[in-house]
Amino acid sequence: MYDNMNILEFYLHTYNFAATTGNLNFRKDNFKNIQEDFDYDELNRMTEYAGKTAAYDSKGNITKKSDIGTSFKYNTVGKPYAISRVTNK
């Protein structure tokens, strides 16, 4: 059920969505009292999540995810949006 602040509550979880974009602002485990916050860029791509970050290039490809790797490569022939390699620099 939504309340007047765009907060959706289920049995043990709470979700908050931005009214204008529908993006998830935060989710909370009410049983464990743990909350994860989310942030987005002007193109509605997730840039921060649960204390981690993501970055994108001009094509929209992920170039960095702080929890996975700092350099994503897209060099697969015939598949320009397929990740070919992830490294930590």
N, C-alpha and C positions, 0 to 999 in steps of 0.2 A: 504494500500500500504506500502511495506517495503522500508526503506531507507538503506543506506550503513552501518548503525550501528545496524541492526536487530531491528529497531523500527517500530512497526505497528501502524498506526494512523487511527482512525475512526473519525466520526463526532465530538464527544466530549471527546474521550478517546484515550490515548496513551499506548501502551504495548511494553515492551522491553524484548526480549528473548535471552538467552545464545545461541550462535551459535553452540557450541559443544554438548550441552545436550538438548536444546529445553526448558529448565526450564525458567519460568517467572521470570525475574529480578525485574521488577517493572511494576505497572500500575498506570496511572494518569488520574484523572478526570480533563480535561482541563477547564471545565466550572467553577468548584468550586476551581480549583488549589490545589487539594489534591492528594498526591502521596503515594502509599503503596509500600514498598520495601520488597523483599523476599530473603531468603538465604536457602541453602541446604547443607546437609552433603555429604560425599563421596559416599553414596548410592543413592543420588538424592532425599532424603526425606526432605521435608520442615522443617526447624528448626527455622526460624524466618519469621514472617509475620506481617506487619503493626504494628511493635513495640511489638509484642507478641512472645513467644517462645514455641517450642515443643521439647520433648525428646523421645527416643525410647529405648527398650531393645534389646538384641541380637537376638530375634525372629522377630523383626520389629514391635512389638506392641507399641503403644503410651503409655508412662508412665507418661507424664506430658504435659499439655497445659496451659500456664499461664492465659488464658482467661476463662478456664473451670474448671480445678482442678489440684491439685498437686500429686494425686495418683490415677492411673487407675488400677483396678483389673480385672483379667481374670480367673474367677473361675466357669464358667458355664460348667457343665458336658456335654461332647460330643461336645462342641463348644469352643475349646481352644483359638480362636481369637475373641470371643465375649466379649465385655466389660460387666462385671457384676456389677461394682460399681465404682463411681468416688467420691473422697473426696478432701477436702481442708485441708491439714495438716498445 
